[in-house]
Amino acid sequence: FVATREHARKKGLVRARFDLHHRWAADQGALVFLITGIPYLYRRLGYGYGFAYAPQHRLLAAPKAPDGWTVEPATAADLPEIERLQVQSLDRFDVALCWPETGWSWLLEGAPTWEELVMVARQGDTVGGFARVQLRPEENYAVAEGAADAIAPAQALLSETAARTTDVRLFLLERVGDPWGTVVRAASGRFIVHPIRLATHTAILAHRDIDFCAEFSLGAASVVD
């Protein structure tokens, strides 16, 4: 996240910061650079639209929780299964942005600067899915995304997510081709597509010398013209 104090605005500081990121990227041999952010703003820095972002839905009716599945906050012991589910759900795409292990560990430890919740669906000792819920009560909304091995754990996760976010508007990020995406589409109405911005010549926020993933990065994209 980037912010500028009022007295220092309109002095080229954002462009200077991006120039630094671009040099770091070039030093690392990066060929393509991605950024998500405010529409049109980054065109001035050489970016153009290149990918369709994961569809975002509004929940209309939560599914009934299926028998045999329990949903509870994830712990550090669940990290291998969360990473497995994440990789499994992204393998079908040309380009995917994912949270690194350090990012998941930060979330599971409580993410002290964000209001976050990561949950897993269990059947006995088996983890069948996970959901990450970003809570923004001061702005009256929450955003949820997830992945699952089958429909039942995805339904259990969405049911629990809805129960925990009754006092805010709930938005759902679809994961195309994953059971989570199937359940989201069945429980929601129209969706809004937010594009990922692709740099046409220079740029960087996701460079190789840091473990970086965009905030809404668990979705993925296929290349579009």
C-alpha positions as CSV (number, residue, x, y, z in Angstrom):
1,F,0.0,0.0,0.0
2,V,1.2,3.5,-0.9
3,A,0.2,6.8,0.7
4,T,1.6,10.3,0.5
5,R,1.4,13.1,3.1
6,E,-0.6,16.0,1.9
7,H,2.4,18.5,1.9
8,A,4.4,16.1,-0.2
9,R,1.9,15.4,-3.0
10,K,2.3,16.3,-6.6
11,K,6.1,16.2,-6.4
12,G,6.6,13.0,-8.4
13,L,7.2,10.7,-5.4
14,V,5.0,7.9,-6.6
15,R,6.7,7.9,-10.0
16,A,10.1,7.8,-8.3
17,R,9.0,4.9,-6.2
18,F,7.8,3.0,-9.3
19,D,11.1,3.8,-11.1
20,L,12.9,2.2,-8.2
21,H,10.7,-0.9,-8.4
22,H,11.3,-1.1,-12.1
23,R,15.1,-1.0,-11.6
24,W,14.8,-3.8,-9.0
25,A,12.7,-5.8,-11.5
26,A,15.2,-5.3,-14.3
27,D,18.1,-6.4,-12.0
28,Q,16.2,-9.6,-11.3
29,G,15.6,-10.3,-15.0
30,A,11.8,-10.0,-14.8
31,L,10.0,-10.1,-18.2
32,V,6.4,-9.3,-17.2
33,F,5.1,-7.2,-14.3
34,L,1.6,-7.2,-12.8
35,I,-0.2,-4.7,-10.6
36,T,-3.7,-4.4,-9.3
37,G,-5.0,-1.0,-8.3
38,I,-7.1,2.1,-9.2
39,P,-8.4,2.0,-12.8
40,Y,-6.6,4.3,-15.2
41,L,-4.1,5.6,-12.7
42,Y,-1.3,3.3,-13.6
43,R,-1.6,3.9,-17.4
44,R,0.5,7.0,-16.8
45,L,3.3,4.6,-15.6
46,G,3.2,2.4,-18.7
47,Y,0.6,-0.2,-17.7
48,G,-2.2,-1.5,-19.9
49,Y,-5.1,-4.0,-19.3
50,G,-4.0,-7.5,-20.0
51,F,-5.9,-10.0,-17.9
52,A,-9.5,-10.5,-16.7
53,Y,-9.6,-10.7,-12.9
54,A,-11.6,-13.3,-11.0
55,P,-15.4,-12.4,-11.1
56,Q,-16.8,-10.9,-7.9
57,H,-20.3,-11.9,-6.8
58,R,-22.8,-10.7,-4.2
59,L,-24.3,-13.4,-2.0
60,L,-28.0,-13.9,-2.5
61,A,-28.7,-17.1,-0.5
62,A,-26.2,-19.1,1.5
63,P,-26.2,-22.9,1.0
64,K,-27.2,-25.3,3.7
65,A,-24.2,-26.7,5.6
66,P,-23.9,-30.4,4.6
67,D,-23.8,-33.1,7.2
68,G,-20.4,-34.5,8.2
69,W,-18.4,-31.3,7.7
70,T,-17.2,-28.9,10.4
71,V,-15.7,-25.4,9.7
72,E,-13.2,-23.8,12.1
73,P,-10.4,-21.2,12.1
74,A,-7.3,-22.6,10.5
75,T,-4.1,-23.1,12.5
76,A,-0.4,-23.3,11.4
77,A,-0.8,-27.1,11.2
78,D,-3.3,-26.6,8.3
79,L,-0.8,-24.6,6.2
80,P,0.3,-27.5,4.0
81,E,-3.3,-28.4,3.1
82,I,-4.1,-24.7,2.4
83,E,-1.1,-24.5,0.1
84,R,-2.1,-27.8,-1.6
85,L,-5.6,-26.5,-2.3
86,Q,-4.3,-23.2,-3.5
87,V,-1.9,-24.7,-6.0
88,Q,-4.4,-27.3,-7.1
89,S,-7.0,-24.6,-7.9
90,L,-4.5,-22.5,-9.9
91,D,-2.8,-25.2,-12.0
92,R,-5.4,-24.8,-14.8
93,F,-4.5,-21.1,-15.5
94,D,-1.9,-19.5,-17.7
95,V,-1.1,-16.9,-15.0
96,A,-1.8,-17.1,-11.3
97,L,-1.0,-14.8,-8.3
98,C,-0.8,-16.7,-5.0
99,W,0.1,-16.0,-1.4
100,P,3.5,-17.4,-0.4
101,E,4.0,-19.4,2.8
102,T,5.1,-16.4,4.7
103,G,1.9,-14.5,3.8
104,W,-0.3,-17.4,4.9
105,S,1.7,-17.7,8.2
106,W,1.1,-14.0,8.8
107,L,-2.6,-14.4,8.3
108,L,-2.8,-17.5,10.5
109,E,-1.0,-15.8,13.3
110,G,-3.7,-13.1,13.4
111,A,-2.6,-10.5,10.8
112,P,-2.5,-7.7,13.4
113,T,-2.9,-4.9,11.0
114,W,-5.9,-6.4,9.1
115,E,-9.2,-8.0,10.1
116,E,-8.8,-11.4,8.5
117,L,-10.2,-14.9,9.0
118,V,-8.9,-18.1,7.5
119,M,-11.1,-21.2,7.9
120,V,-10.9,-24.8,6.9
121,A,-13.6,-27.4,6.3
122,R,-12.9,-30.8,7.9
123,Q,-14.4,-34.2,7.7
124,G,-12.8,-36.1,10.5
125,D,-9.1,-35.5,10.1
126,T,-9.3,-34.6,6.4
127,V,-9.2,-30.9,5.3
128,G,-11.4,-30.6,2.2
129,G,-11.3,-26.8,1.6
130,F,-10.4,-23.4,3.0
131,A,-11.8,-19.9,2.8
132,R,-10.1,-16.6,3.5
133,V,-12.5,-13.8,4.6
134,Q,-11.3,-10.1,4.6
135,L,-13.5,-8.1,7.0
136,R,-13.9,-4.4,6.5
137,P,-16.7,-3.4,9.0
138,E,-15.9,0.3,8.8
139,E,-16.7,0.1,5.1
140,N,-19.7,-2.3,5.5
141,Y,-18.4,-5.1,3.5
142,A,-16.4,-8.4,3.6
143,V,-14.7,-10.3,0.7
144,A,-14.3,-14.1,0.7
145,E,-12.4,-16.4,-1.5
146,G,-11.6,-20.1,-1.2
147,A,-10.8,-23.5,-2.7
148,A,-12.1,-27.0,-2.1
149,D,-11.7,-30.6,-3.2
150,A,-15.4,-31.1,-3.7
151,I,-18.8,-29.3,-3.5
152,A,-19.7,-30.4,0.1
153,P,-16.7,-28.7,1.8
154,A,-17.2,-25.6,-0.3
155,Q,-20.8,-25.4,0.8
156,A,-19.8,-25.8,4.4
157,L,-17.3,-23.0,4.1
158,L,-19.7,-20.6,2.3
159,S,-22.4,-21.3,4.9
160,E,-20.1,-20.5,7.8
161,T,-18.8,-17.4,6.0
162,A,-22.3,-16.1,5.5
163,A,-23.1,-16.8,9.2
164,R,-20.1,-14.8,10.3
165,T,-20.8,-11.7,8.1
166,T,-24.5,-11.0,8.6
167,D,-23.9,-7.4,9.6
168,V,-22.0,-6.4,6.4
169,R,-22.3,-6.8,2.7
170,L,-20.6,-10.0,1.6
171,F,-18.8,-10.2,-1.8
172,L,-17.5,-13.5,-3.1
173,L,-14.5,-14.0,-5.4
174,E,-15.2,-16.9,-7.8
175,R,-12.4,-19.5,-8.4
176,V,-13.2,-20.7,-11.9
177,G,-13.1,-24.4,-12.4
178,D,-12.9,-25.1,-8.6
179,P,-15.8,-26.5,-6.5
180,W,-15.7,-23.2,-4.6
181,G,-16.5,-21.3,-7.8
182,T,-19.4,-23.7,-8.5
183,V,-20.9,-23.1,-5.1
184,V,-20.4,-19.3,-5.3
185,R,-22.2,-19.1,-8.7
186,A,-25.1,-21.1,-7.3
187,A,-25.4,-18.8,-4.3
188,S,-25.1,-15.4,-6.0
189,G,-26.4,-13.2,-8.7
190,R,-24.6,-10.9,-11.1
191,F,-20.9,-10.4,-11.0
192,I,-18.4,-7.6,-11.6
193,V,-15.1,-8.2,-13.4
194,H,-12.1,-6.3,-12.2
195,P,-9.1,-6.3,-14.7
196,I,-5.6,-7.0,-13.6
197,R,-3.2,-4.4,-15.2
198,L,-0.3,-5.7,-17.2
199,A,2.8,-3.5,-17.8
200,T,3.5,-3.0,-21.5
201,H,7.2,-2.1,-21.1
202,T,8.3,-1.4,-17.5
203,A,6.9,-1.8,-14.0
204,I,6.9,-3.9,-11.0
205,L,5.2,-4.7,-7.7
206,A,5.7,-8.4,-7.8
207,H,9.4,-8.8,-8.2
208,R,11.5,-11.8,-7.4
209,D,13.6,-10.5,-4.5
210,I,10.5,-10.4,-2.2
211,D,7.6,-12.7,-1.4
212,F,4.8,-10.5,-2.7
213,C,1.2,-11.3,-3.7
214,A,-1.6,-8.8,-4.4
215,E,-4.3,-8.5,-1.7
216,F,-7.0,-10.1,-3.9
217,S,-4.6,-12.6,-5.5
218,L,-6.1,-16.1,-4.9
219,G,-8.0,-15.9,-8.1
220,A,-6.3,-16.4,-11.4
221,A,-6.6,-15.4,-15.0
222,S,-6.2,-16.7,-18.5
223,V,-4.6,-14.6,-21.1
224,V,-7.0,-12.4,-23.1
225,D,-6.4,-10.3,-26.3
